[in-house]
Amino acid sequence: QGLVMEAQRNQKKVRIVKAAPKTDTRAVGVAADDNKKRVREEVSDSASVGENEDVPEWEEITVETWEKKSGKKLKTIEIEFDVRVIEDIDFKSIRRFLANYTQKPSFDVTGLTELILGQDYLGSVIKQVGDVESFGFITVLNLFDHRAETSMKQIIEFIEAGAPKDQKTKWRQLLNSAGVGLLINERLPNVPHTLAPNLHETIYEEIEWAVEDGKSFKFDTFVYITSFQHEDVQGGARQPRKKQRTEEERNWIKKEDSIYLQMATQHFFVPVTHSETRVVMTFSAKIVAKLLNDIKFKILQDYAW
């Protein structure tokens, strides 16, 4: 059974997604037709992933129809991405992604990276085909099992320090409870968002497989730390920081983060700079199926334009 599940993992992760980057910032982003077809097919197969919902209506725009309507000729560059198992060769890339995880120079980023690499049965890394550099990764760590590690202590301290006064007790109880997973999801801004559904579907499947293998990954709750960009400079003068922002003001590097925030049971914001805010949130494992479904719909809506 273990060999079969390992084969399933490897087969799942060697999906290649092709994407064409934007060449006109004023116009719609157009990608290859086969990629658009892939997203539609994955959404149509998502009935087993959550509640029954109608797929939002959208108008298909191909390269040909866009060029005809705009009167412009679009130049596309095709890039292939692999979603693969995290390996030791990814150490430097993952470490770079985690360098500012708690926004403190004393953070044990090496220790956290080693914890991630130590889980060779769980986690995915994004790479361009033929390249060793990573463009992003996703994984989950058991907060309770690793609570004695320096990096995990620092993460817990970061969360407790940033939590609002009226939430500190709840967060402290949660962070010291068993059955809590720390979701870590990082990638570069230029990575196609169409990779997101596959990445998240894979990580939650791997958690199920890890539980079947007898590993300590049966979670009731997940904690997720991410961030969004915003603009606080208007007319050359800096505006006061705002902890609470409207969704329109949030520029998510990872589009699925807006879905996570909508489904969070509790969350808070930590202003980092005048252009970045960290978000700490928690969500129930019970809503993962609907979460995956909504991420697919979100990507479909945005991607189909």
C-alpha positions in Angstrom: 0.0 0.0 0.0 2.9 2.4 0.8 4.4 1.8 -2.6 1.1 2.5 -4.3 0.6 5.7 -2.4 4.2 6.8 -3.2 3.6 6.2 -6.9 0.3 8.3 -6.7 2.2 11.1 -5.0 4.9 11.2 -7.7 2.4 10.9 -10.5 0.4 13.8 -9.0 3.3 16.1 -8.7 4.8 15.8 -12.1 2.0 17.8 -13.7 3.3 20.5 -16.1 1.5 23.8 -16.5 2.2 26.1 -19.3 1.6 29.8 -19.1 2.1 32.9 -21.1 3.0 36.1 -19.2 1.3 39.4 -19.8 2.8 41.6 -22.5 0.5 44.6 -22.2 -0.2 45.8 -18.7 -3.3 47.7 -19.9 -4.9 44.8 -21.6 -6.1 41.4 -20.3 -3.6 38.7 -19.6 -3.9 36.0 -22.2 -2.6 32.5 -21.7 -2.3 29.4 -23.9 -5.6 27.6 -24.8 -4.5 24.3 -23.4 -3.9 25.8 -20.0 -7.4 27.4 -20.0 -8.8 24.0 -21.0 -6.9 22.4 -18.1 -8.4 24.8 -15.5 -12.0 24.2 -16.8 -11.5 20.5 -16.8 -10.2 20.5 -13.2 -13.2 22.6 -12.0 -15.6 20.2 -13.8 -14.1 17.3 -11.9 -14.3 19.1 -8.5 -17.7 17.6 -7.4 -15.9 15.4 -5.0 -14.0 18.3 -3.4 -16.8 20.2 -1.8 -20.3 21.4 -1.7 -22.4 21.5 -4.9 -22.1 24.9 -6.4 -22.7 26.3 -9.8 -19.6 27.2 -11.8 -19.7 31.0 -12.4 -20.5 32.0 -16.0 -17.7 33.5 -17.9 -16.8 34.4 -21.5 -13.9 32.6 -23.0 -11.2 34.8 -24.5 -8.6 33.2 -26.6 -5.4 34.7 -28.1 -7.2 34.9 -31.5 -10.3 36.7 -30.2 -8.3 39.1 -28.1 -6.0 40.0 -31.0 -9.1 40.6 -33.2 -10.8 42.8 -30.7 -7.7 44.8 -29.7 -6.2 45.1 -33.1 -2.8 44.2 -31.6 -0.6 41.2 -32.2 0.3 39.4 -28.9 3.8 38.0 -28.4 3.8 35.1 -26.0 6.6 33.3 -24.2 5.8 29.7 -23.2 7.3 28.6 -19.8 6.9 25.2 -18.4 6.6 24.6 -14.6 7.0 21.4 -12.7 5.4 20.7 -9.3 7.7 18.3 -7.6 8.6 16.7 -4.2 10.7 18.9 -2.0 14.4 17.6 -1.9 17.6 18.6 -0.2 18.7 20.5 -3.3 15.9 23.0 -2.6 17.4 24.1 0.8 18.8 27.5 -0.4 15.6 28.4 -2.3 13.3 27.5 0.6 15.6 29.3 3.1 15.3 32.5 1.0 11.6 32.4 0.9 11.5 32.0 4.7 14.1 34.7 5.5 11.4 37.3 6.6 8.8 34.9 7.9 8.6 36.5 11.3 10.1 39.9 10.2 12.9 39.5 12.8 16.7 39.1 11.9 17.2 36.6 14.8 14.7 34.2 13.3 16.0 30.6 13.0 15.3 30.3 9.3 17.8 27.5 8.9 16.1 25.4 11.6 12.7 25.9 10.0 14.1 25.0 6.6 15.6 21.8 8.0 12.2 20.8 9.5 10.6 21.2 6.1 13.3 19.1 4.3 13.0 16.5 7.0 9.4 15.7 5.8 10.3 13.9 2.5 6.8 12.5 2.3 5.0 15.8 2.3 5.3 19.2 0.5 5.7 20.4 -3.1 8.2 22.8 -4.8 7.6 24.8 -8.0 10.4 24.8 -10.6 10.8 25.8 -14.2 11.5 22.7 -16.3 15.2 22.1 -16.5 16.0 24.6 -13.7 17.2 23.8 -10.1 15.9 27.1 -8.7 12.6 27.0 -6.9 9.8 29.5 -7.7 7.8 28.6 -4.6 6.7 25.8 -2.3 4.0 24.6 0.0 4.1 22.4 3.0 2.5 21.8 6.5 4.3 21.3 9.8 2.9 19.9 13.1 3.0 22.9 15.5 2.6 20.8 18.6 5.2 18.1 17.7 7.8 20.8 16.9 7.0 23.2 19.7 10.4 22.7 21.3 12.3 23.7 18.2 13.7 27.3 18.2 12.1 28.3 14.9 8.7 27.1 16.1 9.0 28.9 19.4 9.8 32.1 17.5 6.8 31.6 15.2 4.5 31.1 18.2 6.0 34.2 19.9 5.4 36.2 16.7 1.8 35.2 16.6 1.1 35.8 20.3 2.8 39.2 20.3 0.8 40.4 17.2 -2.6 39.1 18.3 -5.1 41.7 19.6 -5.6 41.8 23.3 -9.1 40.4 23.2 -7.8 37.4 21.1 -4.5 36.6 22.9 -6.0 34.0 25.2 -7.6 32.1 22.3 -4.5 32.2 20.2 -2.3 31.0 23.1 -4.6 28.1 23.8 -4.7 27.2 20.2 -0.9 27.3 19.7 -0.4 25.0 22.6 -2.9 22.4 21.5 -2.3 19.2 19.7 -3.8 18.7 16.2 -2.7 22.1 14.8 -0.9 22.3 11.5 1.1 25.2 10.3 0.5 25.8 6.5 3.5 27.4 4.8 2.7 28.6 1.3 5.3 30.9 -0.5 6.0 31.7 -4.1 7.2 34.4 -6.4 4.7 37.0 -7.8 5.3 36.0 -11.4 4.3 32.3 -10.9 1.0 31.6 -12.8 -1.9 31.5 -10.4 -3.3 28.5 -12.3 -0.8 26.4 -10.4 -2.6 27.1 -7.1 -5.5 24.6 -7.3 -3.0 21.7 -8.0 -0.7 22.8 -5.2 -3.3 23.0 -2.5 -5.2 19.9 -3.6 -1.9 18.0 -3.5 -0.8 19.1 0.0 -4.1 18.1 1.6 -4.0 14.8 -0.2 -0.5 14.2 1.2 -1.8 15.0 4.7 -4.4 12.2 4.3 -1.7 9.8 3.0 0.6 10.7 5.9 -2.2 9.9 8.4 -2.8 6.6 6.6 0.9 5.8 7.0 0.6 6.4 10.7 2.3 9.8 10.8 1.2 12.6 13.2 -0.7 14.7 10.7 -4.3 14.4 11.8 -5.2 18.1 12.2 -8.4 19.7 13.5 -7.1 23.3 12.8 -4.6 25.0 10.5 -2.6 28.2 11.1 -1.6 30.2 8.1 0.7 33.3 7.9 0.8 35.2 4.7 0.9 38.9 3.5 -0.6 41.3 0.9 0.7 44.4 -0.7 -0.9 47.8 -0.7 -0.2 51.4 -1.5 0.0 54.0 1.2 1.6 56.8 -0.7 -0.7 59.3 -2.3 0.5 62.6 -3.9 3.9 62.1 -2.4 2.7 62.0 1.2 2.6 58.9 3.3 -0.8 58.0 4.7 -1.3 56.5 8.1 -1.1 52.7 8.4 -4.4 50.8 8.5 -4.6 47.4 10.1 -8.0 46.8 8.4 -8.3 47.2 4.7 -11.0 46.5 2.2 -10.5 43.6 -0.2 -10.1 46.1 -3.1 -7.0 47.6 -1.3 -5.4 44.2 -0.9 -3.0 43.1 -3.6 -2.5 39.4 -2.9 0.7 37.8 -4.3 -1.2 34.5 -4.0 -4.8 34.9 -5.2 -6.0 32.0 -3.1 -5.1 33.9 0.1 -8.3 35.9 -0.3 -10.3 32.7 -0.1 -8.4 31.6 3.0 -9.1 34.9 4.7 -12.9 34.6 3.9 -13.0 31.2 5.5 -10.8 32.0 8.5 -12.3 31.4 12.0 -10.2 34.1 13.4 -7.5 36.4 12.0 -5.5 39.6 12.6 -3.2 41.9 10.7 0.3 43.0 11.4 1.5 46.1 9.5 5.1 45.5 8.4 5.9 48.4 6.1 3.9 51.2 4.4 3.3 48.7 1.5 3.0 45.3 3.2 0.8 43.8 5.8 1.2 40.3 7.4 -2.0 38.3 8.0 -2.2 35.6 10.6 -5.3 33.4 10.4 -6.7 30.0 11.5 -9.2 27.8 9.8 -10.9 24.5 10.5 -9.9 21.3 8.7 -13.6 20.6 8.2 -13.8 23.3 5.5 -10.8 22.1 3.4 -13.1 20.5 0.8 -15.1 23.7 0.2 -11.8 25.7 0.4 -10.3 23.8 -2.5 -13.5 24.1 -4.5 -13.6 27.9 -4.0 -9.9 28.3 -4.9 -10.7 26.5 -8.2 -13.6 28.8 -8.9 -11.6 31.9 -7.9 -8.8 31.0 -10.4 -11.3 30.1 -13.1 -13.0 33.5 -12.8 -9.8 35.5 -12.7 -8.1 33.5 -15.3 -11.0 33.4 -17.8 -11.2 37.2 -17.5 
